[in-house]
Amino acid sequence: MIRYISTRNSEHKVSSAQAILNGQAPDGGLYIPDDLDAIRLDYHDVIGDAGSSYDFRQMAVRVWNTFFPDYGEETIIDLVEKSYRDKFSKEEITPVSKVGDAYVLELYHGPTAAFKDVALSALPNLLTKARELCSFTDETLILTATSGDTGSAALCGFGDVPGTRIIVFYPEGGVSETQKLQMVTAPGSNTQATAVKGNFDDAQTGVKKLFKEIPQPAKGVSLSSANSINIGRLVPQVVYYFAAYRQLLDMGAISDGDKVNFTVPTGNFGDIMAGYFAMKMGLPVGTLVCASNMNDVLTEFLETGHYDRKREFFKTTSPSMDILVSSNLERLLYYICGEENSKRYMKELSENGEYQISDEELRSIREVFVGLAATDEEGSKAIGDVFAEHHYLMDTHTAIAWNCHEKFDSSDTAANVILSTASPYKFCRSVLKALGEEAAASDYENMLRCKEITGAEIPSGLRDIFSREIRHTDVIECDEMKEYVISKSQH
Ligand SMILES: *Cc1c(COP(=O)(O)O)cnc(C)c1O
């Protein structure tokens, strides 16, 4: 049975339930399966054979069961059902659309209109069960730093879940009006959305520090995480790589066994790391294209092996990718470089803000990953061009991936899937500008205008945020986070 180890100490081994409950390992490392060979299987076991193809939920059962063996299959069937019943507006959960000669995997048909719903519909159920499996009686306080989309998806997922409370920290001024409204109007008696005076990296660094410093901020209260540092968030994302493959087969776009490339709009390296796990499970994956915006720290890293966070931070029109410290890269580094080296790199990153991996390590990473980047202008042009040519509307994050897909090696003949991570309605202002329209001052008007132009339905989760009561108004300094969490933990 697979166990979970910390990337910073392979001696620290826990069950999957414990890993999900803890969120982050006590030494500051991330939990990963101790044995990648143990997750390997015949991918037909996940997607089904030609005569009996599986749907998203059936695939989820097989993937979760592989990663979370201590839950038991019966329990997993029940948790998958609870997680996805009536929450997504599409039957397929994550449908694939053919756009030109590429395939767009739409991950945004959940309650908050971004791909994070796929995992955050699942995590509260996995966590609640983990509490039970570990006979854990403390209240679980979820702390989450968000670049915009995790916040609303996590507030939505954890709202009124018994035994839990959640505080979301978002960068003040670093999220769109729609994203902010989604968070500050979040219902639930156990929810809190708080602005931090800083950028996403400041908020994430602050949260990571709290896990080390105050794992129990009050008696009877323990911290956990809804960020993609929690393995319970990463694994539900593995499923849609299989679901995409299944759909490409059913569409006749590929033959069974063909490799498929995935282009992933990347921030914290979580989504694309899930693709790596899918590949390690045995899915025929060609290249994982890591698409970045102007915050192209990963592009340089995948080109040169030099990770350097000491660079200008750009606020872009794809804010959920405005990240300079991509946490999940630590998981990949552990597998590629081993414990000692990856630990050293993480230490160098925190002390000097940079590290350099060896040529051999870089070569090994580049067998799977390619890093490309696009500017706001290139993304904007992609939105306009794709709409003009195919009448298909993309959001600003998907557009970055689209442009990187176009820059990717044209001699590679594998089918290309572009992960679409947010509904265009979440970023109406930028999308309208990309279509050559004037954007109005309020996102509400922009949303209506987008609907007029495209005829596409406004996602139900976005329709009412402009009329909901604003419930969360706190704004704090980064160095006040600790006190803030302690005071919120008192009953
Ligand atoms: C979070 C997010 C991303 C980045 O995903 P990571 O897992 O952090 O790499 C990309 N696009 C959107 C819309 C997001 O919300």
The ligand as an SDF file (V2000), in Angstrom:
LIG
                    3D

 15 15  0  0  0  0  0  0  0  0999 V2000
   -4.8460   28.4710  -10.3200 C   0  0  0  0  0  0  0  0  0  0  0  0
   -4.9990   28.7730  -11.7490 C   0  0  0  0  0  0  0  0  0  0  0  0
   -3.9700   28.4870  -12.6670 C   0  0  0  0  0  0  0  0  0  0  0  0
   -2.6410   27.9180  -12.2330 C   0  0  0  0  0  0  0  0  0  0  0  0
   -2.7330   26.5800  -11.7880 O   0  0  0  0  0  0  0  0  0  0  0  0
   -1.5660   25.9630  -10.8930 P   0  0  0  0  0  0  0  0  0  0  0  0
   -2.0760   24.6410  -10.4490 O   0  0  0  0  0  0  0  0  0  0  0  0
   -1.3800   26.9130   -9.7540 O   0  0  0  0  0  0  0  0  0  0  0  0
   -0.3550   25.8770  -11.7420 O   0  0  0  0  0  0  0  0  0  0  0  0
   -4.2040   28.7420  -13.9950 C   0  0  0  0  0  0  0  0  0  0  0  0
   -5.3790   29.2970  -14.4170 N   0  0  0  0  0  0  0  0  0  0  0  0
   -6.3670   29.5930  -13.5670 C   0  0  0  0  0  0  0  0  0  0  0  0
   -7.6070   30.2080  -14.0870 C   0  0  0  0  0  0  0  0  0  0  0  0
   -6.2330   29.3240  -12.2080 C   0  0  0  0  0  0  0  0  0  0  0  0
   -7.2130   29.6150  -11.3630 O   0  0  0  0  0  0  0  0  0  0  0  0
  1  2  1  0
  2  3  1  0
  2 14  2  0
  3  4  1  0
  3 10  2  0
  4  5  1  0
  5  6  1  0
  6  7  2  0
  6  8  1  0
  6  9  1  0
 10 11  1  0
 11 12  2  0
 12 13  1  0
 12 14  1  0
 14 15  1  0
M  END
$$$$
